[in-house]
Amino acid sequence: MNREIIVGFLNDDTDRRTQFDNRTRKELCCNFNRDLPLLISRVCGARKTIDVGLYVTGTEGTKPYEPYRRAGFSLLETRLSDECDMMQEGFFSSFDKGYSSVVVLQHSVPNLPTGYIEHAVRRLRETGGIVLGPLVNGGFYLVGMVREAFDSIYRAGVLSRLCFCDPENRMETVNRIERVLSPPYLLPEWYQVRTPEDLKRLYSDCESDSTPNARWTRNTSCGQDIGDFYRNDCKPL
């Protein structure tokens, strides 16, 4: 067991605020869940000097994800439905196992640069505290903290309001942390895939990136305008 862990939060349904039909939303969710472990695996030191894990929701438990366990991922299961409660439980579970720092990632950022995750791990290792990865459209794609910071914000009740996808709550969360600790370190902004335009941007970004990011998400077969964009403007995958 290493001292640090990166945990990906899988989900059995993607954000219902996304601008896709039900079929496409479910397909995207499945592809996000496939891409997130691949993203984490590409982080420098993953499974060697940094442990990796997946936080699994849904009624089927961990059984569908056993291949990831065999590949070196720890599997954490929850029956909770509230995202704030889930994140709190995820940090509790990881710190109870003895980790000194924990970084958690949401699943709808399949082409997030691995350098952002590596920066978060280094920052926590060198200075402690809390690291946040802000989303362009509100909320966070990454939350990381050391045990001491977790204990402080838990006692202050900040953790009960911390979640990935609450755009109205982002600045309030930062302000609440600053009342208890030094200001959290903010990574560069990134975007989650919530609209056809976001998916177009992902295709474009992946075309110009030599790394095989978002392998499954890029193959999402949308029945909207994005389908024409994919067929006419994107090279075959």
Helices and strands as residue ranges (DSSP letters): E 4-9, H 22-41, E 51-56, G 63-65, H 66-70, E 73-77, H 83-96, E 101-105, H 114-127, E 130-134, E 140-146, H 147-155, G 159-161, G 167-169, H 170-178, E 185-186, H 196-207, G 217-219, H 225-233
